[in-house]
């Protein structure tokens, strides 16, 4: 995968996160073209970022958009 990092305002579940860094892919592995999704949302710890990018959840917390430093994910069939 190749690309660059960009910054923009992102909305997730009614929350508006400013200055969020995200990746813009120029090229990607062939198998991505067969997947039925539009992107990947990174939720790992910031220390795991190879490029120093702050994940969206951590920006939500630092911008005072959350009442607690935790999140959950609901997956349905």
Phi, psi and omega per residue, in radians:
X1 nan 2.400 3.041
X2 -2.276 2.729 3.126
X3 2.902 -2.882 -3.124
X4 -2.344 2.935 3.058
X5 -1.723 2.491 3.079
X6 -2.292 2.916 3.113
X7 -2.211 2.459 3.110
X8 -2.818 3.053 3.017
X9 -1.546 2.275 -3.055
X10 -2.135 2.427 3.050
X11 -1.951 2.253 3.117
X12 -2.343 2.032 3.081
X13 0.964 0.655 3.128
X14 1.511 -0.069 3.101
X15 -1.715 2.389 3.130
X16 -1.868 2.054 -3.106
X17 -1.867 2.114 -3.138
X18 -1.629 2.687 3.090
X19 0.949 0.727 3.111
X20 -1.467 2.251 3.079
X21 -1.437 2.486 3.077
X22 -2.644 2.777 -3.117
X23 -1.580 2.416 3.036
X24 -1.955 1.941 -3.043
X25 -1.468 2.284 2.985
X26 -1.559 -0.767 3.098
X27 -2.333 2.742 3.131
X28 -2.586 2.882 3.123
X29 -1.085 2.588 -3.083
X30 -0.968 -0.655 -3.062
X31 -1.129 -0.361 3.117
X32 -1.108 -0.529 -3.133
X33 -1.176 -0.346 3.131
X34 -1.599 -0.155 -3.095
X35 -1.436 2.601 -3.119
X36 -1.786 1.077 3.049
X37 -2.611 2.854 -3.064
X38 -1.799 -0.172 -3.113
X39 3.135 -3.100 -3.125
X40 -2.209 2.280 3.097
X41 -1.851 1.940 -3.127
X42 -1.337 2.222 3.132
X43 -2.158 0.341 -3.115
X44 -1.342 3.015 3.052
X45 -1.146 2.494 3.136
X46 -0.977 -0.554 -3.122
X47 -1.143 -0.287 3.134
X48 -1.542 -0.116 -3.128
X49 -1.237 2.229 3.139
X50 -1.324 -0.388 -3.078
X51 -1.987 0.146 3.112
X52 1.407 0.174 -3.130
X53 -1.234 2.430 3.087
X54 -1.566 2.159 3.138
X55 -1.075 2.686 -3.071
X56 -1.012 -0.683 -3.134
X57 -1.089 -0.733 3.135
X58 -1.149 -0.608 3.063
X59 -1.203 -0.642 3.067
X60 -1.014 -0.774 -3.117
X61 -1.167 -0.832 -3.090
X62 -1.192 -0.435 3.113
X63 -1.552 0.092 3.071
X64 1.275 0.443 -3.103
X65 -1.544 -0.183 -3.081
X66 -2.094 2.598 3.110
X67 -1.541 -0.260 3.123
X68 -2.558 2.654 -3.120
X69 -1.528 1.077 3.106
X70 -2.740 2.764 3.073
X71 -2.545 2.871 3.064
X72 -2.356 2.821 3.128
X73 -2.240 2.304 3.090
X74 -1.946 2.101 3.109
X75 -1.923 2.283 3.107
X76 -2.102 2.743 -3.114
X77 -1.190 nan nan
